[in-house]
């Protein structure tokens, strides 16, 4: 694998790092005194799914920076940013992944920024402001945490695997996800639910978890993290036309093969 990416691709990665750090500083400044019940905290998909002024401020900071620096690129953001690309590149942004954790004062929230072309993610960055850690990757040029290379990954059997997962804020989707938990829990070492899909994917890349699976996920949650995990050596499976059309899995190759068998889509129940 080449160690030095093309300058133009490295510049995209560096821009994402700069904007993720700037957004992280904005979020840290706004977190003081903020809580889940604060004024300005609203809900989105359900009463359990909050969005705050901080989410929107972070997205605006990132999109303003991108529009000023790369005005022809497209935008896709969790909080509504949408712009068609004229350059073939689109930035996929989760300005605050783990809003519930953020509002409760927990550590596990992040800023996730990826840039994609027609073949997928070109570069991606996930920044965890409360710890200062930053994960990044460039397609075909490896993944790093705070400048240190990641991978290769150890491969383990399911019984020795620590698996991260996550849940929707919609009751019917949680009911589906519970079935996948029922399948996994008896056969793996343990499950973890951190609350930030981006950080969960990075945990596979830096081996603080062995695998990550989530049934039902949004593109901005995983655009950067999936690239980071893949460039560290993980197999990533998910999306239409794959064995996991409504989810995403990241794990070392042999473990991924074993887990896919457990995570095959649920068959509709027959009516008697």
C-alpha positions in Angstrom: 0.0 0.0 0.0 1.5 3.4 -0.9 2.5 5.5 2.0 2.3 8.9 0.4 -1.1 9.9 -1.0 -1.4 12.3 -4.0 -1.2 15.9 -2.8 -4.7 16.8 -3.9 -6.1 13.9 -1.9 -4.1 14.7 1.1 -5.4 18.3 0.9 -8.9 17.0 1.1 -8.1 15.0 4.2 -6.3 17.9 5.7 -9.3 20.2 5.1 -11.6 17.7 6.8 -9.2 17.5 9.8 -9.2 21.3 10.1 -12.9 21.6 9.9 -13.6 18.7 12.3 -11.3 20.3 14.9 -12.9 23.7 14.4 -16.4 22.2 14.8 -15.2 20.3 17.8 -14.1 23.5 19.5 -17.5 25.1 18.7 -19.3 22.1 20.3 -17.1 22.1 23.4 -17.8 25.8 23.9 -21.5 25.2 23.6 -21.6 22.1 25.9 -21.0 24.1 29.1 -24.2 24.1 31.1 -26.1 22.3 28.3 -28.3 19.4 29.2 -30.9 17.1 27.6 -33.7 19.3 29.0 -32.1 22.6 27.9 -34.1 25.2 25.9 -33.3 24.8 22.2 -33.1 21.0 22.3 -35.7 19.7 19.9 -36.6 16.2 18.6 -36.5 14.7 15.1 -37.6 11.2 14.3 -39.1 10.5 17.7 -39.4 11.9 21.2 -36.2 10.1 22.0 -34.2 11.6 19.2 -32.8 15.0 20.1 -31.2 17.7 18.0 -29.7 20.9 19.5 -28.6 24.3 18.3 -25.1 22.9 18.7 -25.7 20.3 16.0 -26.9 23.0 13.6 -24.0 25.4 14.5 -21.5 22.6 13.9 -22.9 21.8 10.5 -23.0 25.4 9.5 -19.4 25.9 10.5 -18.4 22.9 8.4 -20.5 23.7 5.4 -19.5 27.4 5.4 -15.9 26.3 5.4 -16.4 23.9 2.6 -18.4 26.4 0.5 -15.7 29.0 0.9 -12.8 26.6 0.1 -14.4 24.3 -2.5 -17.5 25.9 -3.8 -18.2 23.4 -6.6 -18.3 20.3 -4.3 -21.6 18.8 -3.2 -22.8 18.6 0.4 -24.9 16.1 2.3 -25.4 16.7 6.0 -27.5 15.2 8.8 -29.0 18.5 9.7 -30.2 19.3 6.2 -27.2 20.5 4.2 -27.8 19.5 0.6 -26.0 20.7 -2.5 -25.4 19.0 -5.9 -21.8 18.6 -6.9 -20.3 20.1 -10.1 -16.8 18.6 -9.4 -17.7 14.9 -8.8 -16.9 15.2 -5.1 -19.5 15.4 -2.3 -18.9 16.0 1.4 -20.9 13.8 3.8 -21.2 15.3 7.2 -22.3 14.3 10.6 -21.7 17.5 12.6 -22.4 15.8 16.0 -22.6 12.0 16.0 -23.8 11.1 19.5 -26.1 14.0 20.4 -27.6 12.2 23.4 -24.1 11.5 24.8 -23.2 15.2 24.2 -26.3 16.4 26.0 -25.7 14.1 28.9 -22.1 15.2 29.3 -20.6 11.9 28.2 -17.4 11.4 26.2 -18.6 9.4 23.2 -19.6 11.9 20.6 -17.8 13.0 17.5 -17.6 15.0 14.4 -17.5 13.0 11.2 -16.6 14.3 7.7 -16.0 12.3 4.5 -15.6 13.3 0.9 -16.9 10.9 -1.7 -16.6 10.4 -5.5 -18.5 8.0 -7.7 -16.6 5.1 -6.2 -17.2 6.0 -2.6 -15.3 7.7 0.2 -12.0 9.3 -0.9 -11.0 10.6 2.5 -12.5 10.6 6.0 -12.0 12.1 9.4 -13.6 11.4 12.8 -12.7 13.7 15.6 -13.6 13.1 19.3 -13.4 16.5 20.9 -13.6 15.4 24.6 -10.5 13.3 24.2 -8.8 15.2 21.4 -8.3 12.0 19.4 -8.6 12.1 15.6 -8.9 9.2 13.2 -8.4 9.7 9.5 -8.0 7.7 6.3 -7.3 8.2 2.6 -8.6 5.5 0.2 -5.8 3.0 -0.7 -3.4 4.9 1.6 -4.2 3.5 5.0 -5.7 4.8 8.2 -4.2 6.7 11.2 -5.1 7.7 14.7 -3.4 11.0 15.7 -0.8 10.4 13.0 0.0 6.8 14.0 -0.8 4.1 11.4 -3.5 1.6 12.1 -3.6 -2.1 11.2 -3.2 -4.8 10.4 -6.0 -6.1 12.5 -6.0 -9.3 14.6 -8.7 -11.8 13.5 -10.7 -13.7 16.1 -13.5 -16.2 16.3 -16.9 -14.9 17.2 -16.7 -16.3 20.8 -13.6 -14.1 21.4 -15.1 -11.0 19.7 -16.2 -7.8 21.3 -18.8 -6.3 19.1 -20.1 -2.7 19.0 -23.6 -1.9 17.9 -26.2 0.8 18.0 -29.9 1.4 18.0 -32.5 3.6 16.3 -34.7 6.1 18.1 -37.8 4.6 16.4 -39.7 1.9 18.3 -40.5 -0.3 15.3 -36.9 -0.2 14.1 -35.6 -1.0 17.7 -37.8 -4.1 17.6 -36.0 -5.3 14.4 -32.6 -4.5 15.9 -33.5 -6.5 19.1 -33.7 -9.6 16.9 -30.1 -9.1 15.7 -28.9 -8.6 19.3 -30.7 -11.9 20.2 -28.7 -13.6 17.5 -25.4 -12.1 18.4 -25.3 -12.1 22.2 -25.1 -15.8 22.8 -22.2 -16.4 20.4 -19.8 -13.4 20.9 -17.7 -12.3 23.8 -19.9 -9.3 24.6 -21.7 -6.4 23.0 -21.0 -2.6 23.5 -23.4 0.3 22.7 -21.3 3.5 22.6 -23.8 5.9 21.0 -21.7 7.1 18.1 -21.5 4.9 15.0 -18.5 6.9 13.7 -16.5 6.1 16.9 -17.7 2.5 16.9 -16.2 2.1 13.4 -13.0 3.7 14.6 -12.9 1.3 17.5 -12.6 -1.5 14.9 -9.8 0.3 13.2 -7.8 0.8 16.4 -8.8 -2.6 17.9 -10.6 -1.3 20.9 -13.4 -3.5 19.5 -13.3 -6.4 17.2 -16.4 -5.7 15.1 -19.2 -3.2 14.6 -22.7 -4.0 13.3 -25.7 -1.9 13.1 -29.0 -2.7 11.4 -30.6 0.4 9.9 -28.1 3.3 9.6 -27.7 6.6 7.8 -24.9 7.4 5.3 -23.5 10.3 7.3 -23.1 8.1 10.3 -20.7 5.8 8.6 -19.2 7.6 5.6 -15.9 8.5 7.3 -15.7 5.7 9.9 -16.3 2.9 7.4 -13.4 4.1 5.3 -11.2 4.3 8.4 -12.0 0.8 9.4 -11.5 -0.5 5.9 -8.2 1.2 5.4 -7.0 -0.4 8.7 -7.8 -3.8 7.3 -11.4 -4.5 8.1 -13.9 -6.0 5.7 -16.9 -3.7 5.4 -20.2 -5.0 4.2 -23.5 -3.2 3.8 -26.0 -1.4 1.6 -28.2 -2.4 -1.3 -27.0 -5.4 -3.3 -24.9 -6.8 -0.4 -25.5 -9.6 2.1 -26.6 -6.9 4.6 -28.8 -4.6 2.5 -30.1 -2.6 5.5 -27.1 -2.6 7.8 -23.4 -2.3 8.0 -20.7 -4.6 9.3 -17.0 -3.9 9.9 -14.7 -6.6 11.1 -11.4 -8.4 10.2 -12.1 -10.7 7.2 -12.6 -14.1 8.9 -14.7 -12.7 11.6 -16.8 -10.7 9.1 -17.5 -13.9 7.2 -18.7 -15.7 10.4 -20.8 -12.7 11.5 -22.5 -12.3 8.1 -24.0 -15.8 8.6 -25.6 -14.7 11.8 -26.8 -11.3 10.5 -28.6 -12.4 7.3 -31.8 -10.4 6.8 -34.8 -11.5 8.8 -37.4 -13.5 6.9 -40.9 -12.2 6.9 -43.2 -14.1 9.3 -45.8 -16.4 7.7 -49.4 -15.8 8.6 -51.0 -18.9 9.8 
